[in-house]
Amino acid sequence: MKRLLVMAIAAIALTACESTGNPEFRAIDYGPGIVPIAGSLTYRGQPRGRFANMPVGYTFTHEFYSSFGSRVEERYRVLEDGSLDIYSRRITPINISR
């Protein structure tokens, strides 16, 4: 009985770790499909006209602070249609120790 109870608690704890959760809590993301967060250039849709003259495949970095105060560095790539794609994100957490 104790063994079954311990296994059930462990299963619940491990399934909680599998949830996607808030993207602002992930330290590093790479690859397609990165969800924009508040502060991202594409958070409220694609910016218009500002990046249309950049060459296809051009990459650049955008840095800002998240809603939790962590430093966020995102890398963008210009696509064929002039839209932007986030292809990496690095979140540096707050360091409050002295």
C-alpha positions as semicolon CSV with decimal commas, in nm:
position;residue;x (nm);y (nm);z (nm)
1;M;0,000;0,000;0,000
2;K;0,279;0,244;0,090
3;R;0,461;0,157;-0,229
4;L;0,149;0,233;-0,437
5;L;0,099;0,566;-0,261
6;V;0,463;0,668;-0,320
7;M;0,438;0,573;-0,688
8;A;0,116;0,772;-0,729
9;I;0,271;1,083;-0,573
10;A;0,581;1,046;-0,791
11;A;0,364;1,009;-1,103
12;I;0,170;1,325;-1,019
13;A;0,492;1,519;-0,956
14;L;0,645;1,404;-1,285
15;T;0,337;1,488;-1,492
16;A;0,346;1,840;-1,352
17;C;0,696;1,875;-1,497
18;E;0,574;1,786;-1,846
19;S;0,339;2,083;-1,888
20;T;0,438;2,353;-2,134
21;G;0,370;2,630;-1,884
22;N;0,465;2,992;-1,926
23;P;0,730;3,051;-2,197
24;E;0,893;3,318;-1,981
25;F;1,014;3,052;-1,738
26;R;1,220;2,859;-1,996
27;A;1,588;2,946;-1,992
28;I;1,683;2,869;-2,354
29;D;1,466;2,795;-2,657
30;Y;1,592;2,699;-3,002
31;G;1,411;2,608;-3,319
32;P;1,082;2,685;-3,490
33;G;0,762;2,765;-3,308
34;I;0,894;2,977;-3,022
35;V;0,596;3,160;-2,872
36;P;0,639;3,540;-2,847
37;I;0,629;3,684;-2,496
38;A;0,558;4,040;-2,380
39;G;0,848;4,251;-2,509
40;S;0,910;4,043;-2,823
41;L;0,894;4,228;-3,154
42;T;0,625;3,987;-3,275
43;Y;0,420;3,980;-2,952
44;R;0,115;4,161;-3,092
45;G;0,161;4,046;-3,451
46;Q;0,423;4,122;-3,713
47;P;0,566;4,477;-3,723
48;R;0,474;4,648;-4,051
49;G;0,719;4,795;-4,298
50;R;1,006;4,826;-4,054
51;F;1,189;4,510;-4,165
52;A;1,064;4,484;-4,525
53;N;1,389;4,621;-4,675
54;M;1,616;4,375;-4,493
55;P;1,759;4,088;-4,698
56;V;1,604;3,743;-4,664
57;G;1,784;3,538;-4,400
58;Y;1,923;3,844;-4,218
59;T;1,950;3,782;-3,842
60;F;1,960;4,026;-3,555
61;T;1,930;4,033;-3,175
62;H;1,666;4,206;-2,965
63;E;1,720;4,243;-2,588
64;F;1,462;4,343;-2,327
65;Y;1,349;4,267;-1,971
66;S;1,059;4,027;-1,912
67;S;0,764;4,096;-1,687
68;F;0,951;3,913;-1,409
69;G;1,262;4,132;-1,448
70;S;1,478;3,870;-1,618
71;R;1,699;3,974;-1,911
72;V;1,577;3,823;-2,239
73;E;1,783;3,798;-2,558
74;E;1,599;3,691;-2,873
75;R;1,745;3,620;-3,218
76;Y;1,524;3,693;-3,519
77;R;1,549;3,589;-3,883
78;V;1,386;3,773;-4,176
79;L;1,173;3,535;-4,387
80;E;1,098;3,549;-4,761
81;D;0,774;3,744;-4,713
82;G;0,948;4,008;-4,496
83;S;0,805;3,875;-4,169
84;L;1,016;3,789;-3,866
85;D;1,076;3,450;-3,707
86;I;1,214;3,402;-3,355
87;Y;1,469;3,124;-3,380
88;S;1,630;3,143;-3,036
89;R;1,563;3,292;-2,694
90;R;1,787;3,305;-2,388
91;I;1,648;3,416;-2,052
92;T;1,896;3,518;-1,782
93;P;1,726;3,502;-1,442
94;I;1,745;3,768;-1,179
95;N;2,045;3,733;-0,948
96;I;1,953;3,874;-0,608
97;S;2,239;3,725;-0,408
98;R;2,525;3,950;-0,309
